[in-house]
Amino acid sequence: MQDSHGHPPHRRNRPPGRDEPGSRFQSVLPLQLDELIEHWHLTRSRSCPLPDLKELRGLTKVLIGNLTGSDLTRLFTLARRIDERLGFFLNSGAQPQRHEQETIGGLFSNLRSTMEQELLERRQLSQGLEPGEVRHTTYNDEARDDRLLYFLRPEPSHSEQLVPQIESRGLCVQSLRHVDQLRTALSERIPAGVLVHVPGDGTPAGPIAAIQTLRHSAHPDTPWAWLLDCDDPRARLEAVRGGADACFSRQMPAPDVVDRLVDLIHGHRPEPYKVLVIDPDPAEAITLFSTVCDDAPLEFRCTADPFQALEFAAIERPEAIVSAMRFPGMDGIELSRLLQQADPSLRPPILLRGDSRAIALDHDRIHAEGLELLVDGESPEWVLRRVCDQARRYRRDAARLQSISKIDHPTGWYSRHYFEALLGQWLLAEDSGSEIPALLFADLDAAFEQPAGAGRGAVPHPAALPRELVKRLWKILGPEDIVGRYSATGLAILARRSDAGQIEILAAAVRQALACPTPGDLDESPAVTAGVGVVPLQGSNAQALINDAIELASRARNQNGTGILLASELGMPAIEPEQRTQWTRIIHGAVSDKRLFLVYQPVASLVPADSAERFEALLRMRDPSGQILLPGQFVGMAERLGLIRLIDRWVLAGAAAMLAQHQEAHPEAMVFMKVSAGSILDPGFGPWIGETLQGCPPRPGSLVLQIREADARTYHEAVRLLIRHLRQLHIPIVIEHFGTRADSIRLLRDLRPDFVKLDRSFTQELHAQPERVRALDHIVQQARSLGVKTIAAYVEDAGSLAILWQQHPDLIQGNFLKQPDTLLLHDIVL
């Protein structure tokens, strides 16, 4: 039996054995709606041909059949309305016009929200609560805390540095470990936003799916953001499907994440949406909303005068405008043009109200202006929802535009004015501990000031920097560094480093990236000169600091030498010309006169069955008088002079040749060697290794490179690129001096090294420091769970060795076992 429309009757009692919406059907229903909505978008993109409409109606009838007899009455009614519209056009043989497509599209867009609301009400009724009572509890403004941010973090150490930065922006962060805790918290208070950290050591879809249902049942005005360790497009797609309003990557600088999060929350602020209603009969227009707008987040301003509406729009900045189609002496389309001209930056959405006949007569003009439509005869609930959706979208776009205005688009760096605001925040921030904060300013010559073909009086254009130059600079910066595009030929950098020497290394790397173009750059512009000035962050006058850095950079560019000037307050004494000449001669002479040499210290295994020979290559130098210098006596100066890359290459070439020779008798032998920050930042280092190993190739996987944890953090992107290149050459990686940070394990998850060499603090005086033994055991177990082998170095006494036997690191090394030797001798008995 069918009703007058050809549909089966809508019975309240389901047949025996039929699944209820709370079971299998409820889990399938969202997928069915997604398929139906996606099919509609595809049909509309093809201008709604009749065969597509017929197929679409078939899917709609399947949905109606599944909903028949269920408690989802509003969803059932909405599906029937869609079916009736589609049936009308199929029976008449006419394709729907553009305004009719708008109407059908509005019905499709309401399917999911109607389903979510009805399922929520059904769950609430099953708990013995009235829908009205629950709605009051869920959406009560008194339950909202506009300063509260829920932060779902499976591991507390993750994203630890974000919390104080978020709280410095006026938000109160409540960290939660489990989804159940988040569900309880959401039932008690409505937060200003929710931030969900999805770790990268699991499939991103897993944790996202676990909170997807919770997201859709939460307050609709609460923004949710996902923080992804793995910046993968598939992970972002799953996040969007799970209801994410924004996705952030852990590779983004923390200040950038915080800024975008604050802008997102601002775009979802709970204030009512401002709506301007323009109608010859304002009272009649408001009557349309009066029956349903009591609980709606809308604030109306009404006028019958189109010219007065222009004044209201300019002063009150509405977030949506509802206009009639006709006015005395003017129509709604002409009024919309006047409104657009009044604010060309980001105009609010304009929704034209009228009957279908009037809309059909002007549908070409309406489409050309990009206007939205409210067709007379639609239900007040549908009209209200449409206005709310448009106003919400405008508010989010406005917040996004505010965020974008902070960015220099050609480079992705911050704009000058916003950088100065961030500098002010850094000056007011608490002491960063042992790290030294500094401001670097790089001043380029005039090579990039004018675009090609620009005249003498042309204004410098910020987009003139070559793309390859921008890429090189991004690679050498740390994840916490902040860059501002300060002018056409200048940029500023805020950075923190462990000491003044590391700041000077960063300054040298910045100058090299800017002043040494690659062959690809030579096609765009000639080589340039650059100077870098560095000042410490002290005082409270941001502009004075910038002026000081600019002055130093200008002097550095115009003088001979390294092109770097550091303020004396940094505590790094300047290298005098005589000292520079002397040390340059010593280091170059040591290389050319073969006064550099390597010694090898065995690295032993605690596994009796492991008989492989392993060594670490350590550098030594004989000065002209024959005295042997340890690395600490000359490597620091080599780094400051930019000569450390030359030394690294000498060490690698020598160690590789020695290893290849030793493997003739001991094919399983391995050699570990250090890599400095200078080589990490050298884009030619990886290719050079490949060329060098072709001449004396040791066994694949037997030459191992060691990178300091501090360098892996500071030059994170450059380290990732180097590791990727080394993997192609079958060269294992060690992160050394490891474990001094609370979130050191996260670095292993990100970089996936083959070994970690523990910091000296883990193995010194173990017999007298029980807390060190516990820390050592914890980090060994964590690394082992990730498949990373551990090396306990700096073993200097029998007591420490005995304890290490019990803690079972994979490898051990130290002077107590054997002193370094110029020969590869692995005569250790454990």
TIVOLUM-294825 format. One line per 4 residues: number of its first residue (from 1); their letters; for each residue x, y, z of C-alpha. Coordinates in steps of 0.001 Angstrom, whole numbers, plus 500000, padded with zeros to 6 digits. Example, Ala and Ser with C-alpha at 12.3 -4.5 7.8 and 13.67 -1.06 7.14 Angstrom:
<nodes>
1) AS) 512300 495500 507800 ~ 513670 498940 507140
</nodes>
This chain:
<nodes>
1) MQDS) 500000 500000 500000 ~ 501341 503440 499072 ~ 500405 506991 499904 ~ 499400 509674 497408
5) HGHP) 503033 510304 496528 ~ 503866 506697 495797 ~ 505800 506151 499038 ~ 505257 503316 501510
9) PHRR) 503427 504361 504667 ~ 505569 505664 507505 ~ 504820 503149 510295 ~ 506060 503640 513847
13) NRPP) 506344 499885 514464 ~ 509176 498150 512654 ~ 508837 494565 511461 ~ 510261 491919 513802
17) GRDE) 513989 491395 513379 ~ 514569 494726 511604 ~ 517688 496525 512879 ~ 516981 499628 514918
21) PGSR) 518761 502898 514062 ~ 520839 502501 517197 ~ 522551 499381 515888 ~ 523807 498413 512433
25) FQSV) 521609 500864 510516 ~ 522840 503787 512614 ~ 526457 502967 511739 ~ 525658 502635 508010
29) LPLQ) 523410 505687 507761 ~ 526212 508354 507736 ~ 527960 506514 504900 ~ 524696 506277 502982
33) LDEL) 524106 510021 503376 ~ 527667 510823 502311 ~ 527231 508738 499161 ~ 523918 510426 498375
37) IEHW) 525279 513960 498923 ~ 528421 513224 496888 ~ 526234 511885 494056 ~ 524181 515096 494133
41) HLTR) 527300 517271 493811 ~ 528455 515176 490876 ~ 525007 515447 489246 ~ 524932 519208 489727
45) SRSC) 528429 519613 488275 ~ 527028 518031 485088 ~ 524074 520490 484996 ~ 521619 517838 486266
49) PLPD) 521015 515604 483220 ~ 517881 513463 483537 ~ 519730 510085 483623 ~ 521762 511319 486600
53) LKEL) 518618 512575 488322 ~ 517019 509164 487818 ~ 519984 507407 489409 ~ 520001 509961 492230
57) RGLT) 516305 509349 492900 ~ 516985 505625 493101 ~ 519498 506233 495903 ~ 517008 508516 497612
61) KVLI) 514327 505816 497542 ~ 516751 503371 499138 ~ 517290 505875 501952 ~ 513526 506360 502353
65) GNLT) 513014 502614 502519 ~ 515609 502287 505289 ~ 514064 505153 507236 ~ 510503 503835 506924
69) GSDL) 509148 503007 510378 ~ 512155 504496 512200 ~ 512118 507225 514829 ~ 514037 509581 512521
73) TRLF) 510886 511343 511388 ~ 512417 514668 510347 ~ 515098 512926 508306 ~ 512409 510761 506693
77) TLAR) 510355 513861 505811 ~ 513387 515628 504381 ~ 514262 512620 502212 ~ 510687 512497 500924
81) RIDE) 510823 516198 500007 ~ 513981 515539 497998 ~ 512326 512586 496296 ~ 509285 514708 495390
85) RLGF) 511469 517416 493833 ~ 513423 514884 491804 ~ 510234 513115 490746 ~ 508721 516386 489509
89) FLNS) 511581 517030 487091 ~ 511761 513425 485915 ~ 508018 513380 485207 ~ 508088 516762 483409
93) GAQP) 511213 515888 481418 ~ 512746 519328 482209 ~ 516120 519897 483829 ~ 516028 522091 486952
97) QRHE) 517111 525703 486479 ~ 519923 527208 488516 ~ 517690 528590 491279 ~ 515875 525259 491464
101) QETI) 519210 523502 491812 ~ 519962 525861 494711 ~ 516750 524775 496419 ~ 517466 521061 495953
105) GGLF) 521060 521559 497073 ~ 519846 523196 500277 ~ 517762 520130 501044 ~ 520720 517809 500481
109) SNLR) 522984 519983 502662 ~ 520556 519571 505582 ~ 520547 515765 505530 ~ 523552 515176 507775
113) STME) 522745 517868 510363 ~ 519161 516594 510630 ~ 520401 513039 511134 ~ 522914 514080 513828
117) QELL) 520322 516091 515728 ~ 517724 513323 515677 ~ 520218 510640 516718 ~ 521344 512857 519587
121) ERRQ) 517749 513402 520714 ~ 517097 509669 520460 ~ 520051 508904 522753 ~ 518873 511522 525216
125) LSQG) 515337 510116 525302 ~ 516758 506653 525954 ~ 518328 508134 529108 ~ 514922 509296 530359
129) LEPG) 515440 512993 529534 ~ 513160 515239 527584 ~ 514649 516680 524393 ~ 513852 520206 525516
133) EVRH) 515599 519703 528806 ~ 518685 518242 527172 ~ 518870 520977 524601 ~ 518764 523528 527383
137) TTYN) 521631 521793 529184 ~ 523696 521325 526045 ~ 523328 524782 524585 ~ 523010 526851 527739
141) DEAR) 525328 529825 527415 ~ 526015 529707 531151 ~ 527747 526357 530620 ~ 530166 527914 528143
145) DDRL) 533665 528964 529140 ~ 535100 531273 526482 ~ 538632 530900 527888 ~ 538698 527100 528203
149) LYFL) 540519 524883 525687 ~ 540360 521102 525937 ~ 543632 519540 524749 ~ 543386 515791 524081
153) RPEP) 546938 514442 524279 ~ 547563 510683 524441 ~ 551078 511338 525781 ~ 551704 514325 528093
157) SHSE) 555217 514966 526740 ~ 553834 515608 523260 ~ 553308 519246 522356 ~ 554399 520341 525815
161) QLVP) 555808 523612 524498 ~ 552423 524581 523045 ~ 550644 524793 526402 ~ 552407 527872 527850
165) QIES) 552204 529658 524494 ~ 548461 528993 524260 ~ 547920 530139 527834 ~ 549907 533314 527136
169) RGLC) 547132 534233 524667 ~ 544487 534255 527414 ~ 543233 530650 527143 ~ 543116 528122 529969
173) VQSL) 544324 524702 528777 ~ 542876 521533 530305 ~ 544901 518514 529192 ~ 543080 515193 528797
177) RHVD) 544526 511745 528147 ~ 541518 509724 526958 ~ 538420 510222 524830 ~ 536225 509264 527800
181) QLRT) 537710 512133 529792 ~ 536957 514492 526911 ~ 533377 513216 526692 ~ 532863 513868 530420
185) ALSE) 534433 517314 530205 ~ 532223 518298 527247 ~ 529132 517264 529176 ~ 530114 519590 532033
189) RIPA) 531394 522685 530261 ~ 531304 523998 526700 ~ 534854 525070 525837 ~ 536029 527787 523498
193) GVLV) 537670 525058 521421 ~ 539058 521519 521342 ~ 542566 520591 520183 ~ 543239 516914 519449
197) HVPG) 546798 515635 519102 ~ 547031 512612 516793 ~ 550423 510889 517322 ~ 552345 509825 514253
201) DGTP) 553315 506379 515546 ~ 549933 504902 514641 ~ 547520 505030 511749 ~ 546068 508560 511842
205) AGPI) 542588 507297 510914 ~ 542430 505267 514120 ~ 542383 508029 516762 ~ 540382 510278 514457
209) AAIQ) 537670 507647 514071 ~ 537557 507188 517850 ~ 536416 510782 518419 ~ 534439 511302 515210
213) TLRH) 531102 510508 516831 ~ 531927 512689 519821 ~ 532732 515601 517526 ~ 529428 515410 515671
217) SAHP) 527438 515290 518906 ~ 529246 518263 520475 ~ 528126 521875 520469 ~ 528065 523064 516822
221) DTPW) 529735 526392 517622 ~ 532760 524791 519304 ~ 535692 524571 516863 ~ 537782 521393 516780
225) AWLL) 541355 521363 515515 ~ 543610 518361 514868 ~ 547365 518471 515501 ~ 548975 515817 513295
229) DCDD) 552464 514429 513867 ~ 552314 512943 510373 ~ 551544 515704 507873 ~ 550014 513372 505317
233) PRAR) 547162 514321 502934 ~ 545318 511117 503800 ~ 545487 511952 507490 ~ 544080 515414 506784
237) LEAV) 541288 513877 504717 ~ 540319 511581 507589 ~ 540419 514559 509958 ~ 538094 516556 507708
241) RGGA) 535730 513592 507503 ~ 535850 513431 511279 ~ 534618 517013 511559 ~ 537891 518912 511946
245) DACF) 537547 522645 511476 ~ 541333 522948 511032 ~ 544393 520690 510779 ~ 547810 521720 512030
249) SRQM) 551120 519949 511513 ~ 553742 519374 514200 ~ 556276 520587 511630 ~ 554716 524075 511810
253) PAPD) 556431 526530 514180 ~ 554681 526527 517543 ~ 553838 530264 517411 ~ 552206 529718 514017
257) VVDR) 550087 526866 515405 ~ 549012 529005 518359 ~ 548156 531984 516133 ~ 545990 529886 513829
261) LVDL) 544313 528172 516752 ~ 543422 531523 518345 ~ 542121 532814 514996 ~ 540025 529652 514614
265) IHGH) 538468 530136 518039 ~ 537848 533789 517265 ~ 536045 532760 514083 ~ 533718 530531 516159
269) RPEP) 533077 533008 518959 ~ 529616 532496 520499 ~ 528294 536031 519948 ~ 525081 536175 517907
273) YKVL) 525512 536592 514178 ~ 524646 540089 512963 ~ 522033 539963 510214 ~ 520847 542987 508247
277) VIDP) 517323 542562 506829 ~ 516373 544919 503959 ~ 512745 544706 502924 ~ 509990 547133 501882
281) DPAE) 507970 545598 504717 ~ 510477 544882 507546 ~ 507781 543680 509927 ~ 506629 541063 507447
285) AITL) 510218 539923 506871 ~ 510896 539552 510587 ~ 507685 537557 510954 ~ 509352 534903 508815
289) FSTV) 511906 534327 511579 ~ 509832 535135 514653 ~ 508406 531634 515103 ~ 511775 529910 515170
293) CDDA) 514427 532496 516084 ~ 513932 532586 519866 ~ 516876 530223 520410 ~ 518744 531100 517204
297) PLEF) 522103 532898 517542 ~ 520989 535834 515388 ~ 520832 539571 516011 ~ 518667 541421 513469
301) RCTA) 518813 544993 512185 ~ 515944 545894 509837 ~ 515361 548722 507404 ~ 513097 549428 504450
305) DPFQ) 515423 552041 502946 ~ 518157 550568 500676 ~ 520328 553675 501044 ~ 520076 553541 504822
309) ALEF) 521085 549878 504542 ~ 524376 550972 502938 ~ 525086 553120 505975 ~ 524176 550317 508379
313) AAIE) 526408 547863 506496 ~ 529407 550221 506643 ~ 529027 550956 510357 ~ 527750 547724 511904
317) RPEA) 529523 545216 509624 ~ 526789 542548 509363 ~ 527753 538919 508831 ~ 524795 538184 506553
321) IVSA) 522359 540337 504584 ~ 518819 539251 503698 ~ 517359 541439 500946 ~ 514081 541505 499063
325) MRFP) 514108 541152 495287 ~ 512296 544447 494610 ~ 512374 547985 496046 ~ 510821 551221 494780
329) GMDG) 513228 552439 492082 ~ 515776 549667 492703 ~ 516028 545889 492693 ~ 517919 543623 495044
333) IELS) 520637 542858 492502 ~ 521511 546539 492099 ~ 521530 546931 495882 ~ 523930 544003 496187
337) RLLQ) 526344 545755 493811 ~ 526243 548898 495953 ~ 526939 546812 499064 ~ 529882 545080 497389
341) QADP) 531432 548364 496337 ~ 531103 549700 499883 ~ 533383 546911 501200 ~ 535368 545184 498426
345) SLRP) 537697 543335 500826 ~ 535374 540633 502164 ~ 531710 541268 501519 ~ 529148 539492 503683
349) PILL) 526869 536934 502013 ~ 523746 538453 500465 ~ 520625 536279 500342 ~ 517850 537442 498015
353) RGDS) 514254 536658 498996 ~ 511611 536293 496313 ~ 509179 533980 494617 ~ 510433 531426 492151
357) RAIA) 508973 533299 489144 ~ 510805 536555 489934 ~ 514011 534639 490591 ~ 513686 532765 487298
361) LDHD) 513391 536029 485373 ~ 516670 537333 486809 ~ 518553 534095 487394 ~ 521373 535041 484955
365) RIHA) 522028 538338 486745 ~ 521766 536634 490132 ~ 524275 534005 489095 ~ 526666 536623 487704
369) EGLE) 526695 538445 491069 ~ 527218 535228 493048 ~ 524170 535782 495256 ~ 522432 533246 497467
373) LLVD) 518684 532606 497215 ~ 515809 532230 499659 ~ 512767 531049 497714 ~ 509366 531983 499109
377) GESP) 507464 529001 500409 ~ 510368 527340 502160 ~ 509873 526549 505843 ~ 511047 529167 508376
381) EWVL) 513370 526535 509915 ~ 515112 525974 506585 ~ 515466 529734 505937 ~ 516843 530307 509417
385) RRVC) 519363 527497 509059 ~ 520470 528842 505689 ~ 521070 532322 507109 ~ 522984 530889 510076
389) DQAR) 525179 528766 507810 ~ 526066 531724 505607 ~ 526832 533980 508588 ~ 528964 531277 510202
393) RYRR) 530945 530802 507001 ~ 531526 534547 506707 ~ 532780 534783 510289 ~ 535235 531937 509725
397) DAAR) 536452 533445 506452 ~ 536953 536802 508155 ~ 539028 535162 510876 ~ 541044 533295 508248
401) LQSI) 541646 536529 506330 ~ 542917 538127 509504 ~ 545338 535215 509925 ~ 546447 535364 506284
405) SKID) 547212 539063 506562 ~ 549998 538128 508971 ~ 551799 536152 506281 ~ 554012 537287 503403
409) HPTG) 552548 535033 500705 ~ 555535 534677 498338 ~ 557761 533340 501136 ~ 555382 532055 503825
413) WYSR) 557201 534178 506429 ~ 555517 536654 508729 ~ 554828 540177 507575 ~ 556877 543039 508993
417) HYFE) 554218 544416 511331 ~ 553228 541041 512740 ~ 556872 540068 513213 ~ 557381 543200 515301
421) ALLG) 554365 542186 517413 ~ 555890 538729 517972 ~ 559215 540307 518886 ~ 557397 542337 521537
425) QWLL) 555891 539116 522936 ~ 559328 537501 523096 ~ 560691 540467 525035 ~ 557876 540150 527577
429) AEDS) 558149 536359 527865 ~ 559781 534621 530795 ~ 563420 533583 530718 ~ 563928 530644 528335
433) GSEI) 566339 528923 530740 ~ 569797 528039 529504 ~ 569061 528940 525882 ~ 570058 532324 524483
437) PALL) 567374 534221 522516 ~ 568678 536396 519697 ~ 567476 538551 516827 ~ 569219 538100 513464
441) FADL) 568778 540521 510591 ~ 569979 539649 507089 ~ 570605 542566 504739 ~ 570956 541745 501039
445) DAAF) 572361 544013 498372 ~ 570144 545652 495752 ~ 570003 542614 493446 ~ 566412 541831 494418
449) EQPA) 565033 545307 494944 ~ 563434 545788 491535 ~ 561369 543301 489580 ~ 562534 542577 486054
453) GAGR) 561672 545472 483780 ~ 560891 547871 486595 ~ 561665 551519 486012 ~ 563877 553801 488039
457) GAVP) 561059 554918 490295 ~ 559495 551510 490797 ~ 558514 550473 494298 ~ 560486 547458 495620
461) HPAA) 558350 544343 495406 ~ 558625 541777 498239 ~ 558015 538867 495846 ~ 561375 539343 494118
465) LPRE) 563327 536823 496239 ~ 564166 533723 494150 ~ 562185 530646 495098 ~ 565280 528483 495559
469) LVKR) 566719 530997 498017 ~ 563545 530824 500106 ~ 563645 527010 500079 ~ 567283 526950 501206
473) LWKI) 566555 529239 504102 ~ 563587 527149 505255 ~ 565834 524059 505365 ~ 568378 525512 507803
477) LGPE) 565895 526979 510278 ~ 564698 525203 513396 ~ 561020 524417 514047 ~ 560798 527132 516725
481) DIVG) 562531 529855 514690 ~ 560390 532777 513516 ~ 561118 534606 510255 ~ 559764 537986 509209
485) RYSA) 559926 539509 505733 ~ 561020 542913 506887 ~ 561621 544667 503584 ~ 562347 543987 499920
489) TGLA) 565974 543164 500749 ~ 565875 542320 504439 ~ 564549 539620 506700 ~ 564589 539137 510446
493) ILAR) 564830 535909 512446 ~ 564016 535173 516078 ~ 565893 532128 517372 ~ 566994 530426 520572
497) RSDA) 570203 528433 520788 ~ 572202 526749 523524 ~ 575111 529208 523359 ~ 576531 532098 521399
501) GQIE) 578594 529744 519270 ~ 575445 528025 517991 ~ 573907 531422 517213 ~ 576996 532315 515195
505) ILAA) 576736 529003 513312 ~ 573124 529814 512466 ~ 574113 533296 511278 ~ 576802 531798 509040
509) AVRQ) 574323 529304 507588 ~ 571800 532085 506901 ~ 574403 534164 505097 ~ 575554 531193 503060
513) ALAC) 571969 530364 502038 ~ 571349 533948 500937 ~ 574663 534812 499325 ~ 575621 531591 497540
517) PTPG) 573062 530900 494813 ~ 572771 527468 493260 ~ 573091 527095 489474 ~ 569316 527219 489206
521) DLDE) 569338 530658 490796 ~ 571835 532041 488321 ~ 569155 532050 485636 ~ 567021 534336 487779
525) SPAV) 569515 536827 489161 ~ 573238 537411 489673 ~ 575042 536388 492836 ~ 574403 538687 495768
529) TAGV) 576206 539729 498904 ~ 574582 539552 502289 ~ 575400 540696 505790 ~ 573939 539301 509007
533) GVVP) 573735 541253 512242 ~ 572920 539556 515538 ~ 571766 541149 518803 ~ 570587 539488 522036
537) LQGS) 566984 539958 523150 ~ 567138 542332 526070 ~ 565209 545383 527192 ~ 561677 546176 526065
541) NAQA) 562130 548334 522946 ~ 561517 546077 519960 ~ 562135 548800 517382 ~ 565481 549721 518947
545) LIND) 566614 546089 518760 ~ 565639 545872 515092 ~ 567501 549097 514321 ~ 570631 547773 516073
549) AIEL) 570470 544494 514126 ~ 569957 546351 510833 ~ 572992 548551 511560 ~ 575182 545517 512284
553) ASRA) 573947 543717 509150 ~ 574686 546729 506963 ~ 578213 547030 508342 ~ 578770 543279 507957
557) RNQN) 577722 543366 504291 ~ 580038 546249 503463 ~ 583143 544906 505183 ~ 585514 542119 504248
561) GTGI) 585393 538884 506229 ~ 582598 536506 507146 ~ 579802 539021 506572 ~ 578580 538466 510167
565) LLAS) 578658 540848 513105 ~ 577524 539850 516604 ~ 576744 542371 519287 ~ 579302 542357 522070
569) ELGM) 576571 541586 524618 ~ 576315 538018 523283 ~ 579591 537246 525036 ~ 581236 535848 521920
573) PAIE) 584441 537816 521358 ~ 584986 538861 517785 ~ 587724 537072 515857 ~ 590512 539517 515189
577) PEQR) 591917 539564 511627 ~ 595291 538249 512805 ~ 593625 535448 514755 ~ 591423 534585 511782
581) TQWT) 594425 534398 509464 ~ 596421 532312 511932 ~ 593704 529713 512551 ~ 592798 529493 508873
585) RIIH) 596458 528793 508082 ~ 596657 526189 510878 ~ 593569 524265 509801 ~ 594285 524374 506074
589) GAVS) 597887 523436 506792 ~ 596829 520504 508974 ~ 594770 519131 506104 ~ 597352 519705 503383
593) DKRL) 600351 518606 505510 ~ 598499 515514 506801 ~ 598679 516659 510418 ~ 595056 515655 510918
597) FLVY) 594721 512016 511883 ~ 592099 509595 513177 ~ 592056 507307 516182 ~ 589524 504512 516661
601) QPVA) 587788 503447 519872 ~ 585989 500073 519964 ~ 582244 499937 520521 ~ 581465 496611 522209
605) SLVP) 578310 494501 522289 ~ 576916 493002 525486 ~ 575458 490104 523507 ~ 577950 487184 523599
609) ADSA) 576884 485895 520177 ~ 577542 489296 518551 ~ 581148 489201 517331 ~ 580994 492141 514896
613) ERFE) 583756 494719 515272 ~ 582574 498309 515700 ~ 584645 501475 516120 ~ 584129 505198 516459
617) ALLR) 586498 507389 514424 ~ 587787 510287 516566 ~ 589680 513292 515212 ~ 593053 514555 516394
621) MRDP) 595444 517275 515137 ~ 599164 517888 515466 ~ 600033 521547 515586 ~ 603208 522794 513812
625) SGQI) 605253 522077 516965 ~ 604118 518430 517033 ~ 601753 518758 520017 ~ 598539 516695 519715
629) LLPG) 595327 518736 519974 ~ 591977 517254 520977 ~ 588864 518294 518987 ~ 587714 520710 521692
633) QFVG) 590846 522787 521115 ~ 590216 523548 517432 ~ 586762 522371 516241 ~ 584959 525359 517791
637) MAER) 587187 527778 515888 ~ 586741 525742 512693 ~ 582964 526092 513082 ~ 583232 529859 513555
641) LGLI) 585469 530191 510508 ~ 583173 528036 508359 ~ 585888 525387 507902 ~ 584205 522546 509773
645) RLID) 582702 521182 506539 ~ 586203 520740 505138 ~ 587194 518764 508246 ~ 584062 516591 508152
649) RWVL) 584780 515600 504570 ~ 588377 514766 505402 ~ 587283 512574 508312 ~ 584647 510722 506300
653) AGAA) 586940 510060 503363 ~ 589708 508769 505654 ~ 587414 506617 507803 ~ 585695 505109 504747
657) AMLA) 589037 504176 503166 ~ 590296 502645 506431 ~ 587065 500691 506875 ~ 587088 499328 503327
661) QHQE) 590638 498067 503853 ~ 589805 496522 507254 ~ 586767 494727 505839 ~ 588989 492578 503637
665) AHPE) 589775 490576 506797 ~ 586740 491521 508897 ~ 583767 491984 506536 ~ 581324 492629 509395
669) AMVF) 583275 495652 510751 ~ 581525 499034 511219 ~ 582802 502586 511823 ~ 580871 505449 513426
673) MKVS) 581801 509081 512718 ~ 580418 512490 513722 ~ 578707 515033 511496 ~ 578775 518733 512433
677) AGSI) 576017 521304 512064 ~ 577987 522895 509227 ~ 577722 519715 507140 ~ 574070 519259 508048
681) LDPG) 573372 522696 506594 ~ 575520 522050 503524 ~ 573193 520961 500669 ~ 576152 519445 498805
685) FGPW) 577238 517152 501652 ~ 574893 514261 500834 ~ 575749 514117 497110 ~ 579455 514394 497964
689) IGET) 579218 511313 500203 ~ 577707 509315 497350 ~ 580501 510323 494979 ~ 583222 509626 497576
693) LQGC) 581992 506149 498472 ~ 582043 505111 494831 ~ 585850 505259 494926 ~ 586332 503144 498091
697) PPRP) 583002 501535 498884 ~ 582751 499816 502287 ~ 580048 497252 502826 ~ 576538 498829 502752
701) GSLV) 575385 499717 506245 ~ 578871 499596 507771 ~ 579629 503347 507717 ~ 577457 505075 510330
705) LQIR) 577003 508832 510765 ~ 576310 510461 514151 ~ 574178 513618 514569 ~ 573822 515451 517878
709) EADA) 570319 515611 519330 ~ 570655 519390 519730 ~ 571443 519745 516010 ~ 568565 517431 515079
713) RTYH) 566216 519739 516960 ~ 567711 523023 515841 ~ 568036 522102 512150 ~ 565142 519671 512041
717) EAVR) 564196 520010 508377 ~ 567814 519949 507182 ~ 568425 516790 509252 ~ 565340 515119 507762
721) LLIR) 566573 515870 504246 ~ 570073 514597 505027 ~ 568733 511383 506582 ~ 566544 510781 503551
725) HLRQ) 569626 511068 501314 ~ 571717 508828 503586 ~ 569017 506157 503563 ~ 569364 505963 499791
729) LHIP) 573102 505349 500292 ~ 572422 502636 502942 ~ 574128 504675 505677 ~ 572693 504128 509195
733) IVIE) 572094 507074 511530 ~ 572932 507667 515191 ~ 571429 510440 517339 ~ 574133 511121 519939
737) HFGT) 574170 513065 523216 ~ 570618 511769 523436 ~ 568019 511877 526207 ~ 568486 515263 527877
741) RADS) 564990 516511 526958 ~ 561637 515338 528293 ~ 560370 514777 524748 ~ 563491 513122 523344
745) IRLL) 561549 509959 522481 ~ 559304 511957 520150 ~ 562399 512786 518095 ~ 562985 509062 517589
749) RDLR) 559444 508585 516348 ~ 559959 511379 513870 ~ 563482 510674 512561 ~ 563584 506875 513072
753) PDFV) 567363 506556 513544 ~ 569091 503194 513732 ~ 570943 503944 517003 ~ 570902 506417 519864
757) KLDR) 574030 507177 521832 ~ 573040 508199 525339 ~ 574269 511452 526813 ~ 577206 511315 529232
761) SFTQ) 574858 512109 532145 ~ 573272 508627 531877 ~ 576491 506669 532445 ~ 578523 508799 534871
765) ELHA) 578720 507524 538487 ~ 575795 505126 538070 ~ 576665 503288 541282 ~ 576089 506486 543303
769) QPER) 573054 507822 541412 ~ 570023 505430 541566 ~ 567797 507933 539765 ~ 570151 507803 536763
773) VRAL) 569793 504023 536652 ~ 566004 504344 536509 ~ 566242 507008 533786 ~ 568668 504822 531836
777) DHIV) 566356 501813 532029 ~ 563359 503878 530934 ~ 565036 505328 527860 ~ 566536 501957 526841
781) QQAR) 563095 500335 526992 ~ 561458 503206 525084 ~ 564074 503077 522315 ~ 563827 499289 522109
785) SLGV) 560053 499496 521668 ~ 560679 501653 518598 ~ 563293 499290 517162 ~ 566209 501652 517925
789) KTIA) 569435 500242 519353 ~ 571089 502044 522286 ~ 574770 502829 522830 ~ 575931 503625 526369
793) AYVE) 579105 505663 525940 ~ 581574 507276 528364 ~ 581962 504138 530509 ~ 584803 505152 532821
797) DAGS) 584709 502762 535807 ~ 583954 499159 536785 ~ 580891 500109 538861 ~ 579147 501706 535897
801) LAIL) 580017 498723 533697 ~ 578473 496306 536212 ~ 575227 498252 536278 ~ 575135 498449 532473
805) WQQH) 575338 494655 532353 ~ 572016 494610 534222 ~ 570328 497344 532134 ~ 571201 495661 528812
809) PDLI) 571901 498493 526371 ~ 572815 497068 522972 ~ 576340 498530 522793 ~ 578813 500142 525207
813) QGNF) 581881 502348 524728 ~ 584375 504152 526927 ~ 587962 504594 528031 ~ 587513 501974 530775
817) LKQP) 587031 499366 528051 ~ 589800 500570 525733 ~ 591566 503802 524887 ~ 591411 505050 521254
821) DTLL) 594149 503747 518964 ~ 595394 504645 515501 ~ 594754 501032 514457 ~ 591443 499198 514229
825) LHDI) 592046 496866 517225 ~ 588979 495283 518789 ~ 590728 493357 521585 ~ 588048 493764 524270
829) VL) 587138 490955 526656 ~ 583916 491467 528662
</nodes>
